[in-house]
Amino acid sequence: MDLTLYHVPGSRSLRIIWLCYELELPLAIETIDFGREFRDSAAWRAMSPTGKVPVLRDGNFTMFESGAMVQYLADAYGEGRLQPTPGTEAAALFQQWCWFAEATFARPLGDIAQHSVIRPPSERIPAVVDDGKVRALACLDALEQGLNTGPFLLGDLFTAADINMGYSLVLAERFGLLEQGYKRVNAYFDRLKARPAFIEAITR
Ligand SMILES: N[C@@H](CCC(=O)N[C@@H](CS)C(=O)NCC(=O)O)C(=O)O
């Protein structure tokens, strides 16, 4: 194991740092420039073809997509921790929430980020932000409903799905979407934020 994370504070790389701290895996963190010029450079594009963050290196192996990194690290080094046994219904639910966190929930959150923070003001479309908020709130409704079986997404078991979801909730909170009710979601997010590994990871 020879892990290096190419990181930007406040980005999805939080998932990887948090997971490594939960599993007590040694992780080198290299903070990179989030500016367009660096992310468009040939060197960065060689590691991240769309110029996005984060990127994980393990020895000579390099990968992009934060959710895939979480799965790789849990499979390769987790020794069964932070995920259910593959092939079980619990594992199917684990995958459901991992995919939901990034493919469904983070999508409108990403649109909001692009059109309120990341793109230069001349390229921002306010209607995309408004639409993103409606879609993100629908995801929060689904999460509120999904959290009816216990303190975490898989009931009593804290898993890497909670880490994937936790970062999406960081974004949702940043955009003021958690202020409108969502009792279970807010209590759940408070539980995640109280974990020592989260508290340490969020400072990086
Ligand atoms: N699905 C990708 C999304 C990566 C992503 O959108 N990263 C953001 C930072 S959290 C980014 O690089 N945004 C810059 C951009 O899209 O131009 C993942 O989970 O790694």
The ligand as a Gaussian input file, in Angstrom:
#p B3LYP/6-31G(d) Opt

LIG

0 1
 N      -18.094000      11.898000      -9.971000
 C      -16.833000      12.556000      -9.737000
 C      -17.083000      14.055000      -9.635000
 C      -15.813000      14.839000      -9.515000
 C      -16.093000      16.314000      -9.362000
 O      -17.082000      16.850000      -9.913000
 N      -15.219000      16.994000      -8.620000
 C      -15.369000      18.409000      -8.416000
 C      -14.773000      18.826000      -7.083000
 S      -15.608000      18.040000      -5.765000
 C      -14.620000      19.132000      -9.516000
 O      -13.492000      18.776000      -9.812000
 N      -15.242000      20.159000     -10.099000
 C      -14.620000      20.973000     -11.072000
 C      -15.302000      20.922000     -12.394000
 O      -16.250000      20.163000     -12.565000
 O      -14.878000      21.662000     -13.256000
 C      -16.191000      12.007000      -8.457000
 O      -16.941000      11.544000      -7.588000
 O      -14.959000      12.024000      -8.322000

